[in-house]
Amino acid sequence: MADKRVLTDSFLRSIPPSGVRTEVWDTGNPGFGVRIGTKGEVSFQYLYRIDGKARRYTLGKYPSLSLRAARMEYQKAAVCVDEGRDPARERDSKRVAERTAITVQALCHEFIERYAKVHKRTWLADARRLERDVIARLGSRAAKDVTRRDLSALLDIKMDEGSPISANRLQALLSKLNRPGFRGGRLV
């Protein structure tokens, strides 16, 4: 069962559980509406067509996503559709990219295997230094999310420990991770 009306916050707050899944479409925005679950849970939806196929894009659940924010997300998705892009496919590919992003730990291990072991006699010391100073503190984070401030904090820790030479060697090692010669991934 589908209904059309102007969606308002007061309407969304007053939806009782009906035991039947229903949809209510916003009269002012084509394809934008809410799906009301059997227990009264509300999720914002956008129905559109790409390449002749009907698609459903779930924008979020109410009240964690407000009606105003849902309308803004709808506008962004509608612009994507107007440009010939599929917003649901873009969101899914972004999620996959975030899940498969290389971690700092994997980047460091790849650096040791592909670059340091091949080009440096001191690769074992580099591996120990990366393990102790970088992987221990940043290992589980995605390499693309590490900022210059994070790397500066690592160097500050070494200086606070009274090890300026070790801090210099760590800085040199971190700069090698960012060199174009090593293409495994990049910090910063």
N, C-alpha and C positions, 0 to 999 in steps of 0.2 A: 504494500500500500504506500503510495507516494502523495505528498501534499505540497502545495506551493503557498508561501507566505513570506513576509518580511521577517528575517531572523533578528531577534533582539535578545539581549542578555536575560531579561525577565522571562521570556518564553523558554530559553534554554534551561534556566534554573527551575522552572515549574514543570518540567517533563516528568510524569510519573512512570514507573515501570508498567508496561502493558502486557508483557509475556509474548509479544510479537515484534519482530524487527521491522522498523518502518524507516522511511526516508522523507525528509522535508527539504524542499529546494527553495533557495532564496530568490524572490521575484526579481530583484534588481541585478543579479549577477548570474548570467547563464552558466549552468554546469556546477555552480557552487551550492552546497547544501550540507545537511547533517544526516548521519545514519544513527538511528536510535536503537540500541540493542534491547534484548528482551528484558534485561534488568534495569533499563533506564540509562545505561552509559551512552554518552554522546561523542561521536567523532566527526570531524569536519571532512568533507569529501569534495573532490573536484572531478567531474566527468568530462572527458574531452575525446576528440578523435585525432589520431595520427595515422597517416597512410590508410585511411578508410576503416581503421579498427578503433572500436570504442575502448577507452582505457579509464581506469579509476585510480585516482591519486589520493591517498589519505594524508591530509595535512597535519592532523594531530587530534588529541583528545581534549574535550572540554571537561573541566575548567583549567587544566594545566596550560592549555593554549586558549587565550581569550578570543572572543569573537572578533575584536579589532585586529589582533595579530593573525588570526586565520584569514581574514579578508586580505591582509597584506600579502600573506603567503599565496593566496589564490591569485592575486594580481600578478605576482612574480611568475607563477606557473602559467597563467594565461599569456603572458608575454613570451614565455618559452614556446608555447604551442603556436602562437602567431608567427614566431620565427622558424617554425618547422622542427623544433627540438622537442624531445619527449622528457618532461620533468621527472617522471617516475624512473625512467631509465638512467637519467643523470644522477638522481639521488642514490640509486642502487649502485652505480659504478663508483660513486664517491665513497660509499660505505665499504665496498670491496677494497678500494685503494687504501682506506684508513686501516682496515683489518690486516692487509698484507704489507703495510709500510715496514721497512727495515728498522729494527731496533738498534740502539746504540751498541748493545752487546754483539749483535750479529755483524754490524758494521766493523767493529773493532776486530772480531775474529776473522772476518773476510780480509781486512787490511793486513793482518799478520800473515795469513795464508797466501794471498795473491801478490802482496807487495814486499812486506818486510823480509819474509823468508827468502825471497828471490833476490832482493837488492841490498840487504843489510847484513853485516856480520853480527850486529848487536840486536838482532831480532828477538832473542830470548829476553833480554832486558826490557825491550819495548813491550813485549807481551806481558811481562810482570807488571810494568808501570801502568799499562792500560787496564789490566785486571784490577789492580789495587786502587788506582786513583780515579778512573773513569767509569768502568763497568760497575764497581761497587756502589757508586752514587747515581749514575744515570742509565745503567744498563737496560732497564725495562722500558724506558721511554722511546718513542719513535724518534729516529735521527732527525727527521724534518722538523720536529717540534723543539729541538734544543736551540737555545738562543745564545747570543754572544755573552749575555749576562751570566748564563749557567756556566759557560766555559771560564769566564773571568772568576766566578766564585770558586771553581776548582783550583785555579792558580792562587787565589787568595788564601785558600786553605793550606796549600803547600808553603806559602810565605809565612802564615801564622804559625806553622809548625817549626819555623826557623830553617827552612830548606830552600833557599833561593836558587841554588844550582839545580835542584830537583824540579823546581817550578819552571826554570828555563828549559830543561829537557822535556818536561811535559808539554810546554807551549810549542816547542819544535815538533814534537810528535803529533800534537793536535793539528798543527798547520799542515803536516804531511797528509793527514786524513782528508783535508780539504783540497788537495792539489788535483789538478786535472789528470795527472799521470795515474792516479788511483781512481777508477771510475765506479767503485762499488756503491757509493752513496756519499752524502755530504752532511757534515755538521755545519749548521749556520749557512 
